[in-house]
Amino acid sequence: MGFIVRDLFQKLGEEKGIRILVDAFYDFMDELPEAKAVRELHEADLTESRNKLYEFLVGWSGGPPLYVEKHGHPRLRMRHLPFAIGRQERDEWLLCMNRALEAHVEDVPAREFLQERFNHIATFLQNQ
């Protein structure tokens, strides 16, 4: 096992790399017809969603706790309960994230770790 979780923030390129990853993720969500259902769960303007995911991922990956400082504990499941998230929305979210990871995370063990973790989190957030 060559990947060490404590290095994740650096492997992602710190704040700049995480911003690029998040922007790519939401760009895929906006562009891919296969992501229509998950895109419809979001506001027309994705600025707030982009910022919140960026802040969350910075802290979650080992950087400064930006999200917690602004919004408190993430409570992911509770914050996503108002949205109908079924298998289709989960799969579409993962499609966009996996494409962003493939495009912007060169470190293969880090990318594989993230794909596994995001798969787990997306499944946990399903409520339909």
Number of C-alpha atoms within 10 A of each C-alpha: 4 7 15 11 14 11 13 21 21 14 21 24 15 17 18 11 17 23 20 17 24 23 19 20 24 21 15 21 24 18 12 14 11 17 21 16 18 22 21 12 13 13 10 9 8 14 11 11 14 18 15 17 17 22 24 20 24 24 17 17 20 15 18 17 16 17 20 14 11 10 11 10 10 13 8 11 14 9 10 13 13 10 14 14 21 16 14 16 21 21 19 20 25 20 18 23 23 21 14 21 23 16 13 19 21 12 14 14 16 21 20 16 15 19 17 11 12 16 17 11 14 18 16 12 19 18 15 11
